[in-house]
Amino acid sequence: MESLTHTWAGYLGLIAFVAAYTLVIVEEKIELKKSKPVLFSGCLMWMGIGIYESMHGHPHAHEFVEHLIAEIGGLFFFLLVAMTFINTLEERNVFRALRGWLLNRGFGFRKLFWATGLIAFFLSPVADNMTTALLMSSVALAVSDGNPRFIVPTFVSIVVAANAGGAWSPFGDITTLMVWVDKKVQTQDFVHLMIPSVINWLVPALIMVPFVPKGHPASSKERIHLKPGARGIIFLGILTIATAVSFHQFLDLPPFLGMMMGLACLMLTSYMLERRKHRRDRLGVGADVAHNPHESFDIFHMIEKVEFDTLLFFFGVLVSVGALQYMGFLALLSTELYGNLGFTASNILIGVLSAIIDNIPIMFAVLKMNPEMGVDQWLLITLTAGVGGSLLSIGSAAGVAVMGMDRENYTFLKHLKWSPAILVGYFASIGCWWILAG
């Protein structure tokens, strides 16, 4: 297969990719969903490849695309199930109950600063970092009394904690999931990133906490009750993750099959909950649905609520990066980075770049370059790509989501003020990795 880097198809593909990603970066300004330009550019790049190869009489792209779509499909279905579980837990009031519990503790601002960051760090490995950041920032905003001296550092801490927590779990971030599915890092090896991830959040948090006010927010008496089946669905979610790990680790089958089995069990659970509700209705229990805690639960409605902008963005990015690989651009980039700078320096630099460019295409590009690195270096790139996005508010899905929570107080520039502290935590976590790897 010849390189297309110096052909019109190669130039067209590169221009399309850069143009699409420029639109993604300014998504908030132009109010254009990020999936739209990326999906278009990815298909346009492959169309250019197809036309070029047809003109020169040696088409080879079909087999490559079939292999690529099989890889993307597995990740796509994995994320679809994970998002459905998150939507279901939200609908069953699990996250609202957690929020209400925190509000009723009577914590001061500084205790809330630590509590929201700590919960974000340990919730993110199971839920995704964006959902975690949204949940904890809503808690922080609810108790803030509109105090920007509390809101800004707490929001920054939550973003850093959510990204750091997601870096030491195969399920905490799309990039860690890709590394895990590609078998670059085994399930048990991710635990080696836990201490560096703690350091990544703890160092900037210690720097920021003296600037958090010492007062107490107004108390709240909010009480949220879990809906029927909530505890069982929490257990089912944990069991689903265990099933996915078992499929991957012991049966050598794609983990998305384990996730789909979990989705099937969730669908059966929704059926049983509906049957139980109908029995209660026939007995005249809670006839007023508006005030009925046993209200209808439709699993397909949970699937409809999945963030398809994120899923289609994910598809478009991987299709685009696959085209860059096929054209030969990733081979050139791999030579420049890993051939000249070395593994450690390249992986640290890639982490910083993930604050500007989304970490999903960066990690997928590294996986497609497939440099001959040991597990220690794959752990490093997993760490840096996961936490590097915290350096800027637009550098991660968690940061972008939290920016929408309080546009008046938490802005790009307000986050940028704390970027030096986050950078200290970034290099401290790398130093911790270096000590553990040595």
N, C-alpha and C positions, 0 to 999 in steps of 0.2 A: 504494500500500500504506500503510494507516494505521498510526500508532504504537500499540503495545499497552502502553506503559509505565504508563498509568493505568487499566488494566483488571484484572479479577480474574486473567486469564491471565498478565498481566505480573507481578503481585505473587506469584502462585504460582510462576512461573518463577524469580524472583529469590530467593525463600525457599528453593526446592529447590536452587539453585546454591550459596548460602551454606551451607546445611546439609550438602550433600555435601562441600564443600571443607573445612568444619570437621572432618568425619570423616577426610578425607585427612590433615590436619595432625596429628591425634592417632592416626594409623595404628599407630605403635609401641606406644602405650599400650593400645589396645583390640584389637589384633591382628586388624584387619579389612583385608583387601587393598584397596588404594586404588581399584582398578578397579570394585569392586562398587557403592559409593555414587554414583560419578560416572556410570557407565553407566546406573544406574537414574534418576538425576536428569535426565540428558540426554533420555532417552526420555519421562520424565514431563513435561518442559517442552514437548516437541513435541506430546504428547497434549493438554495444555492449550490450546496454540495451535490444534490441529485442532478441538477441541470448540468453542472460542470462535468460530472462523471459520464452522463449520457452523451454529451458532446464529444467526449474523448474515447468513448467506446469501452470503458472498463469500470462498470459499476460494482462497488464493493460495500456500499453503505448499508444495504438491507440487513445483512447478518449482524453488523455492529449495532444497528438500531434495535433489532430484536433482543439482543443480549442486554442493551441499555434499558429497554422498557421493562424487562423482567426484573432487573435490579430496582428500578424506580417503583414498579408496582408493589413489590414487597414492602418497601418503606412507606408507600402511600397508604396501603391497607393497615399497616401497623399504626400509623398516626391517626387514621380515621377512627379506629377502635379506641385509642387512647383519648381522643377528643370527645368521643361519645360518652365514655365513662365520666369524664370531667363534667360534661353538660348534665349528665344524670345526677351526679353528686350535688351539683349546684341546684338542680330542680328539687331534689329531696331535702334541701335546706342544710346540707352538711357544712358548707362554707359559711352560710349566714349564722349558723349556730356557733361556729368557731369565732366569728366576728363578735357575736353577742357576748360570748364568754369572756373575751378580752375586754370588752367595754365595761363589763360589770366587775372587773377586778379592782377598780379604783387605783390603778397605777398612776404614778407621776409621769411627766414627759420623758424623763431619762429612762425610767423603767420600760416605758412603751417603746422607746427607741431601741432598747436591747431586745425586748420581747418580739417585736415585729421582725427585726433582722434575724433573730435566732429561729423563729418559726419559718420564715422564708427560706433559710438555709436548709432546714431539714424537710420541708414540704416539697421543695423544688425537685429533689431526686425522684419523687413519686409522681407528682403532678408536673406539668411543664413549667419552665421558668416564667413565661408570660402570664399564665393563669395565677401562679403564686404571687407575682409582683402586683397584679391587679387586686387580688384579694387583700393582701397586707397593706397596700397603699390606701385602699378604701377604709380599712380600720384606722390607719393613721390619720386620714383626713377627717373621719367622723369624730375623733377625739381632739383634734388640733385646736379647736376654738378659733380657726383662721389665723393662727400664729405662724408666720413664715419662718421664724427662727427655729421652729420645730419641724415644719413641713419639709423644708428643703433638705437638711441633712438626713432626716428619716427616710425620705423618698430615695435619696442617693444610696443610703445604707441598704434599703430593701432591694434596689436594682442590683447592687453588687452581691448581696447575699443570695438572691435568686439565681444569678448567673454562676456564682461560685458553687452553690449547692448542686446545680445541674451538671457541673463538670465532673463530679465523682460518681455518677450513676449512668448506666447505659440508657436510662429512660428520662433523664433530666433535661436533655436538650437534643435537638435533631442531629447536631454534629456528633455527640457521643453515641447516639443510636447508629449513625452511619459507620463509625469506627468499629462498634461492636458487631454489627451485622456483617461487616467486611472481614471479621475475625482478625483484625490487627491487635486488638486487646481483648483478652478473655474476661468473662464476667467477674471472676474473683480478683483480677488485677486492678480493677477500677478503684478498689478500696485504698490502693497506694496513693491515690490523689486526694483522699479525704483531708489529711493534715495540711497539704499545700492549699487546698480550697478554703479551709478554715482560716488559714493565715491571710489569704487573699481578701476575705471579708473583715477579719478581726483587726488588721492593721489600720485600714482607713477608718473603721468604726471607732477605734481608740483615739484617733486623731480628731474625729468630728465631735465626739460626745461632749467635750468641754464647752462646745458652742451651742449645745442644746439647752434650752431654759430649764430651770429646776422646779418650776411650778407644777400644779396639778390641773388637768382639764376638768370640765364640768362632768359630774357623775351621770351615769345612764342606768336605766332600769330595763333596758331592752332584753326581752326573753324570747328566744326562737326555739321552737320545738321541731325535732326531726320528723319528717313525714314517714309513713309506714314503709318498711323495707330498706330504710337508709343504712342501718347497720349491716344488714345482709349484703347490700351492694358494695359497701366499703370492703367487707371480707372477700366478696367476689372479685373486686378489682385487684386486691393483693394476690389472690389465687390465680388470676389471669396473667399477671406479670410472672409469677412462679412457673406457670405453664409455658409461657413464651420462652423463658430461660431454659426450661427443661427440653423443649423442642430443639432449641439451638445447641445446648451444651451436650445433651445425652443422646438425642435421636438424630443429630446432624440434619435437621429439617429447618426450613426458614422459620424464624420466630413469629412471623405474621400469622402463621397457621395457628399457633397457640393463642394469639390475640383474637383471631376470628372465632376460635372455640369459646373464648370468654365472652365475645359478643353474642354468640348463640345462647349461652347460658343467661346473659342479661336479658335477651329477648324473651326467653322462657319465664324469667323472673317477672318481667313486665306483664306477661300474660296472666301469671298467678295473682299479681297485685290487682289487675283489672277484674279477674273473677271474684276476688275477695270483696272488691268495692261493690260489684253488682249484687252480691249476696247481702251486703250491708244495706244497700238501697232497697232491696226487696223487703227487708225487715223494717224499713222506715227509719234507719239510723242515719242522721245527717242528711236529710233530704235536700236541704239548701246547699247546693254545691259551692256557692260563694263563701260559705262559712264552714265548709266540710273539709277537715284535715285529710280525709280519704279521697281526695279529688282524683280525677282520671290521670293515668300515667301512660302515655303513648311513646314507646321506644323509638318509633320512626320520627316522631317530632324531635326527639333528642338528636337523631342523626341529621335532620334538616337544619338544626341549629349549629352544626359543625362549621367552623370558620373556613369556608371553601376558598376564600381569598388567599389564606395561608397555604392551603394544600395545593392550589393551582400555581401559586408563586413557587412553591417547592418543586412542582413538576417542571415548570418553565425553566427554572434555574438549572436543574439537573440535565434537562435536554440541551440547554445552551452550553453548559460546561462540557457535556459529552461531545458536542459539535466541535468545540475548541480542541478537545483531545484528538478527535478524528482528523482534524486539519493539521495537527502537529504543533500547535502553539504551546500546549502543556509540556511537551518534551523540551522545547526551547527554554521555557520558564524553569523547569526542573534542573536543567544544566546550569542556568545562571545562578539559581538559588543554592541548591544542594551541592552542585559541583564546585562552586567557587566560595561560597560563604561557610559551608559545613552545616551539619544537621542542627546543632543547638542554636547557632545564630539565626539560621533560617526560620526555625520554629518560633523563636522569640519575636522575630520581625513579623511573621505571619499573624501572630497574636495581636500585635499593635495595629496591623492593617485591618484586622477584623472590626476595629472600632469605626472604620470608615466604610469598608465594604462588608456586607453581611457575611457572617461566619459560615453559612451554609454553602455558598459557591466556593469559598476558600477551602473548606475542608473537603468538599467533593473533588476539587481540583487536585489537592494533595493526594487523595486516595487514587485518583486516576494517574497522577505522576508515578505513584507507587515507588518512592525511594526506598532503597534497601536499608531500612532503619530497624534497630532493635526495639523491643517492647518499651524500654525506658524512653526512647525518643517519641514513640507513638503516644505514650502517656503525656509527654511534654506538649506535643502539638494539640492533644485533646484538652489539656489544661489551658494553654494560651489562647486557643481559638474559642474556648468556652467563656473565659473571663476577660479577654481583651476587649470585648464589646462594651464592658462597663466604663471604659475610659471616656466615652462620649454618650450623651443621652440617646443619640440616634444610632448607636453602635450595636444595639441588641433589640430583640422584640420586646423584652421586658422594659427597657428604657423608653421605647416609643409608646408602649401602652400606658406607662405611668405618666408620661407627658400629657396625655389626654385627660388625666384625672383632675388636675388643677393647673390649667394653662396660665393662670395669672401668677402663681408663685413658683411653680416648678417649670423652668424653661431650659433651653439649650445652654444659655450663658450661666444660669444659676448652677447647673450641673458641672459646667466647665470650671467653675471656681474651685470645685473639689477634685478635679482631675489629677492635680499633683499628688494628693493623698492616695487616690486610687492607684496611681502609677507606682507609688512606694509599695503598696500592697501587691501589685502585679509582680514587681521584681522580688519582693520578699517571698512570694509563693514559689517563684522560679528557684530562688536560693534554697528553699525548703526541699523542692524536688531534687535539686542537685545533691544535697546532703543525703537524702534517702536513696537516690540512685547510685551514689558512690558507695 
